[in-house]
Each structure stands twice: as structure tokens, then as C-alpha cells.
């Protein structure tokens, strides 16, 4: 069994390093686009506080926009990959702290190095296997909004479990004030925990003082809801059926569509399916750890599955009320996908424990080796191909921007047409639009370049 554990450990370390380095290397090819440039120009021209007030009444301005404005203020000095890599490492560290606290609380025999390895795997897998990779983990604005503020939740729960209620309250308030769908997911986690605790203990022990962080979390939601810009933005978004009248029955029917969508998350690509066998490798690694096997039981998996379903229903309901669709766009699912991937890893670990109880160690080791190769080869190929594609894109993008800057001195006219950039791959770059015969107004995605680079001409995509 020791040989199986050691071999599985090497496999997991290699996989964690590959996933992390692959993401970091591609991050060097990210470029500022759309909101990155638009927000940066807004801050440059008006200052952080004035820009904040403008969006508070016209868009979706919350305290994280202040953070976003402050960071984007330094666009001319800080490359975008600095944000990508820093937020990636921050999420790993904060999730590690949370995981370490949970493990210590439940007296599970896992070392600090093992917990750090698990944290790297969970975060790097979420970055790799999430379906909205470009808009959630590479696009600077997207990563700040959808990834950075998850670290606030990790820290909030970390301090909450340790009994440091003041810091827990601060981080839970800040987390609640970021995204309403994230709030719905956390409420699902909270409700799922209460149900599981009640079922296990046949009672609920309510301590008002210990729930102070949750009260601050609720207060954070209220301060988010009252922002006038939220409703301006909602009215500007047209869902698939704007005339749909939202009611309880309609929302419940929406849950069915949402769960069909969830099955598509798992079965949609090998990048999601591979998470189960990775859980198998983790289970092989903990093959002789009785405390881990006692913790990951069918009952625990049932609790987690029920909690995830509650979280999914919560997000689906919020999205349905807001956008009149039970699904929404892919990057909304980043946090939910992370919870789903953790659940898949846990099922993979349980399957490994089951196999180890029935198969010889001589069979387990070859199975682990086969699983490792079946994962590592396609992941390596995918990152290699993505690196080549994004490298070509980054060079072409830099050439375009330099060309536009050069034309500022001697503009050829009132309009400049630029050729289409090559495929951006996983970066999912938002290309500028061609000129339309229906309007003379410059599209938003074009105007951000004009405003950010102070161009004395309009820019359109050449047709």
C-alpha cells in the first residue's frame, strides 16, 4: 500500500505543477480589453471617487468596483499577467488556510504539505476546467470580480471557524457585497450545513454571538441590493424572454432547465470528466489514512450533494429573477463549478477507497498509472496548443496597439480600419466591431480603445 501511496503522491504533485505552470505561462499572453480599458480611462479622466459615483447610479457599482478602479488605475505600469498570477496564488493560499482550519477542526490526519497540495489542485483544476476560462480567470476585470472575491469568503470562513468573529464579520460583509449569485450560493451552503448538523445531532444549538458574521453577511446583501445602478443595468439587459412573468411555478420549472444545464457541465468536456479520476488518485494517495476514510462516508457525500443542490437552486432562482433565464452566462457559474468539482473529487476518492478494499495492491498501482497518463497527456497537449495560439494572438494585439499609437501623431482621417486579430483561444478576447450602416455611434467595444489611448479618430474592424 505504501508503494501505491507514494506513486499517487508523485502523480498528484506533477499534475498540480503542470496545471499551475500552464495557467501562469498563458497568463503572460493576456491583454487589457473592453472593461479593463473603459474603467481605466474613466478613472484617469475623473478620479477614483468620481468614477465610482458615476457607475453607482448607472451600472453596478459596489465596493469591489473601488478595488477594481484602484487596480486598473495602474494599467500603464502593471502588466495584466501580474493580476492573473497574484490572484491565482492568493486564492490558493486563502483556500489552503480554510482547508487547514476545517481539517484541524474535524481532527483529520492530513499534513500541512498535503493540504497545500489539495488547495493547489482544487484551485488550478477550477481554473482549467471551468467553462468560462477566458472571461473568469484570464480577463483582468473578470478575474477581479469572479475570482479575487472568493478569497474573501475563504478568509471569512477561516476566521469564523477559528472564533475570530470581528475579522470574520468584516470579510463576510465584503464577500456579500460582491455578487448576488455568490450570496445565493453561500446561503445554500449555510442552509445545507444547518440541515446536516440537525440530522446528525437531532437538535440545533443556536448561539447568537457565533452568528454575528452571518448577520454582517446579510447586511452586506442589503447594501448591495439598494444600489440604484443595479436596476439601471437590469433594465439594459434583455433576457431570452423579456415578457416572461416570474412566478413560483415558473421558477421551479426553471430549476429543471438548470439541472439539465448542470449535467452539461459534467458531461460537456473531458476537462470536467477528468476530475473524477483525479479524485481516484487522491483516494489512492490516502489509502492508509483511516481518518480521511472515516470522514468521507456515504452519509457525508449525501450531505454535500444535498447542499450543492440547494446552492444550485439558490443561484438559479436569483438568476431567473434577475435575467428571466435559469442559466445565465458561463462566468456566473465559476463559484458553483468549484463546489461541483470538489464534490466530484470526493466521489472519486470514495470510489478509490471502495476499489482498495476489494482489489489487490498489485492491481491498484497499474490503475493509478493508467489514470495518470490518461489525464496528464491531454492536459499537456491542451496547454501546449493554447500557449501557441495565445502567443500568436498577443504579438498581433501588441502590433495593433502600437500601430494605433503611431497614428495619433498623423491621423490618416476620421476613421481607421484595423484587420481582425488571430484566434485568441482560451483568452476569449472581445474583438472590436465593424462599421454599421444603421448607426454612426461607435460601439462600446471600439470606443474604449479610442478613450483609453486618446485616439483622434474612430476605429472599426476592417471587413
N, C-alpha and C positions, 0 to 999 in steps of 0.2 A: 504493500500500500504506500510505503514511503516513496518508492520509485514513481508511482503514479502522481503523488502529490508534488514531487519535485519537478517532474516533467510538465505537469499542468501549470505550475508556477512560472516556469520559463516561458511557456506559450503565452500566458496572460501578460507578463511583463513585455514581451516582444510586441504583442498586439497593442498594448497601451501606448508604447513608444511610437509605433507606426502610426496609429490614429492621431496622436498629438503632433508629431512632426509633420505628418501630411497636412493637417489643418494649418499649422504655422507657416509652412512653405507656401501654400496657396494664398495665405493672408498677405504675403508680400506683393501680390498682384491686385489687391483690392484698390479701388479708386473712389474718391468722393463723387457722389452723384445725387441728383434730384434734391431731396430734403436736406442732405448734408450741405449742399451749396446754397440752397434757398435760405435755410436757417442761419447759416454763417453770414450771408450777405445782410440779412435782416438785423443781426446783432451788430455787425460792423457799422451799418448806417444809422442805427437807432440806439445802440447800447443794450445791455442785457435786460435791464428793468423795463425799458420802454418796449422792447421786442416782446417781453413776457406779457405785458398789458395788452398789446395788440392781439396776440393769439388767445389770451384769456377770454376775450369777448367775441372771437371769430373762429376759433378752431377747437383744440382740445388741450388747453394749457394747464398743466399741473406742475408740481414741484420738480418732477423729473425733467420737464422741459427746461427749467432753470439749469439743471445739471447738464442737459444736452447743449443748451446755449453756451454755457461756460466752456465746455469741452470744444465745441465747434468754433469758438472764438479764436482758437489757436490753429486753425486749419493750415495757415501759411507756414507754420513752423513744425507741426506734428504730422507725420505721415499716417494714413488710415490704418496701416497694419499695427501701429502702436496700440490703438484702441482694441483691435481684434485680439491680439495676443494678451494684452493686460486683462481684459475682461474674461477671456478664456481661463487664464491662470487664477484669477480671483474667484471665479465660480468653483474651480476645483478645490481651492483652499477652503472656501466657506462651506462647501458641501462636505469636505473632509472633517471639519470641525463639528458639523451637525451629526455626521455618521459616527464619529468618535464618541460624542456625548450619548447618542442612542445606545450604542454598543455597551458603553460603560454602565448606563442606567439599567440595562437588562442583564448585565453580568455575562456577556457573551465573550468567550475566549478568542479574541482576534487582536493581533498586534497592531501597533500604530502604522508600521510599514504596509501591512496587509490592507488596512483601512484606506491608506493613501492610494494604494493600487486600485482598490474598488472605486474610490472617488474619481480617479483619472479615467477609469473605464466607463463609468456612468456618464460623465460629462462629455468625454470625447466621442462616445457612441451616440449620444443625443445630437451632438454637432454633426456627426457623419450621417446618421440615419434619418434625421428629421427631414421632412419633405420640403420645407421652405428654407433650405440651407442659405441660398443667396440673400433673401430678404431678412432672415433672422440672425444668421451667425457670421455673415461677411459684410453686408451693408452696414455702415457705421451707425446711422440713425436706428436701423432695425435692431442691431445688437445692443445698443444702449437701452432701447425701450423694452425689448423682449428677453434679453439675457442678463444684462447688468443687474436689474432689479430683482432677479431671482436670488441673488446673493443676499439681498436684504431679508428675504424670507428665511434663508438658511441661517443667517445670523440671529434673526428674531427668535426662531425656534431653539437655536443653540442656547441663547441666554435664558429663554423661558424654561427649558428643561433644567438648567443649572440654578434656577431660582433667582436670577439677577433681573428682577421684574422691571426696573427702570429702563435698562438698555433694551430689554425685550419689547417693552411698550413703544419705545422710540422706533425701533426697526419694523415692528408690526404696523405702526401708523404709516410709516413711509412706504412700506410694501402695499398697503391697502390703497394708497393714493396714486398708484401707477396705472393698473389696467383692471377694468371692471370684470373681465372674464377670468383674470387671475384671482380676483377676490371670490368669485363664484366657486372656483376650484378649491381654494383654501377652506371655504365654508363646508364644501363636501368632505374634505379631509377631517375637519373638526367634527362634523356630524358622524362620519364613519368611525372615528376614534371613540366618541361617546357611546355609540351603539355597541361596538366591540367590548368596551370596558363594562358596560352594563350587563351584557350577555355573559361575560366571563365571571363577574363578581356578584351578579344578581342584585346590584344596588349601585347608586350613584352618590359619590361623596362630593358635595359642592362646596368649594372654598372660594369665596368672593375675591379675596386678595390674590389668589393664584390666577384668577381670570382677568386681572387688570389689563394684561397685554391684549386680550381678546376685545375688551371694551375700547381700547385705543384703536384696534383694528377696525371696529365698527365705526368709530368716529372718523377714521381715515376715509372710509367709504362715503360717509355723508359729505365730507368736504370735497370729495371727487364729484359726487352727483350734482351738487349745487353750482358747478362751474357752468356759466352760460354758453361758453364756446362749444361744449359737448353737444348741445341741442342744435346749434348752428351747423355743426358738422353732420349730425344725424340727418338733418333735412337736406343736406347736399348729397347724401349717398342714396342711390336708387337700388333697392334690392330687386330680386328676380320677379317679385310680385308686389309692387308698391301699394296696390289697392287691398291687399290682404288684411282682413280684420283679425287681430290677435285675440285669441281666447284660450281657455284652459284646454279644450279638446284639440284645438289646432296645435298648441304647443306639445301636447302628448303625442300627436301624430308626428310632429317634428322629431321627437325622440327616436322614433323608428328609423327615420331617414338618417339621423345622426349615428345610430348604431350600425347601420349599413355602411356609412362612411368610415366608421371605426374599423370594421372588418377590412375595408380597403387599405387602411393604414398598415395593418399587419401583413396582408397578402399582396400589397401593391408592388413590392420590390424585394429583391434578395437582401437589400440593405436593412430591411426590417426583419425579414425571416431569419437572418443570421444571428439575431440576438438570442434566440432560444438555444442554439448550440454553444454560444459563448457562455450562457448560464450553465450549460453542461460542463464546460471546462472549469468554471468556478466551483461547481459542485465536486468535481474530481479533486480539485485542489484542497477542499475542506473535507476530504474523505475520512480523515481520522479525527475530526474536530466534533466531539459529541455535543458541545454546547450550541454550535451552529445548527446541527441536525435536530436538536431538541426545539430550537426556535422556529425553524422553517417547517412547519407541520401543515397537514391539510386544512386544519382549522384556521391557522394564520393566513394561508393563501386565500381561504374563503373570505375572511375579514377584509383583506387587501382588495380582492376582486369586487366585493360589495362596495367598498369605499370608492374604488375607481369608477364604478358605475354611477354612484351618487355624484361624483365630481363631473363626470361626463354629462349627466343630465343637467347639472347646475350650469355648466358652460353653454350647453345647447339652449337652455331656457333664456339665458341672458342675451345670447347672440340672436335668438329668434325675436325677442322683444325689440332689440336694437336695429337689426338689419332685415327682419322679416324673412330670415332663412335660418335653418337649424345648423348650418355648417359654417359659413363664412370663409374667409380666405385662409390659406395654409398656415401663415405665420402665427395666426391666433392659437394654433394647436401646439406651439413649442413646449409649453409647460406640461400640457396634458400628455404629449408624446413622451416626455421624460418619465412621467409616472407610469405610462404604459410600458416603456422599455424596462424600467425597474421590475415591474410585475412579470414581464417575460423572462428576465434574468432569474427571478426567484423560481418560476416554474421550471426553468432549465436546471437549476440547482436541485430542486426536489426530484426531478427525473434522474439526475446523476446519483443521488442517494439511493433511489429505487434500484437502479441498474447495479450499483456496487453491492447491494445486499443479495443479488441473485446471480451475478456473473463473476468469473474468476479474474483476479488482477491481471493475469496474462492476456485477457481479452480487453480489459478496460484500457490499458495503455495504448494498444493499436487504435482503438476507437478514438481516444483523445488525440492521437497524432493525425488521424484522418480528418477529424473535425477541424483541427488547427490549420491544416493545409487547405481545406475547403473554404476556410474563412480568409486566411492570410493572402492567398493568391489573388482572388478577385478584388480585395481591398487595395492591395498594392497596385494592381493594374488600373483600378479606378482613379487612385490618387495620381499615378503617373500620367494618365491621359488628361486628367483635369489640370495638372500642372502645365502640360504642354499647351493646352487650349488657352488657359488664362494668361500664360506668358505672352503668347502672340497678341491677345487682346490688350494687355497692359501696355505693350510697346506701341500699338496702334492708337490707343487712347492718349498716351503721352504726346505722340506726334500730332494728333488733332488739336490738343490743348495748346501746344507750343505754336502751332500754325495760327490759331485764333489770336493768341497773344501778339504774334508778329504783325498781324493785320491791323491791330489797333492804331499803329502809327500812321499807316497809309491805307485806310479802308478802301476797298475796290468799289463800294457802293453802299446802298442802304440794306442790302440783303446778301448774305453769304451762304452758299450751299456746301455742305460737307458730305463726303462719302460715308456710307454705312460702315460701322465698325465690324470686325470679325466677331464670331460667336464668343460670348463671354463665359459659356459653360456654367459651372455651379455658382458663379458670381451673380447671375441673373441681372445683368446691367439693364437699366431703363434707358433705351435709346431715344434720342430726340426724334421729333415727328416731322414728316414732310409738310410742305406748304399746302394749305387747303384753299379751294376756290370758294368755299362757303363763308369764310371769315378772314378778316385781316388781323385778328387778335393772335398774338404769339402764344402757342401752347405753353402750359406751365413748365413742362419738362425742358422746353427750349429757353424760356425766359430766365430760368435760374442761372444758366451759363452767361447770359447777357448781363444780368445784375451782378453776379459774383465776380466776373472778370472785367466788368465795366466796358463792355463792348459797344462801340458806336454804331452798330448795325444789328439787324436781326439775323438769326441763324436758323436754317432749316436743313432737313435731310435731303440730299440730292436724290432725285427719282430716276 
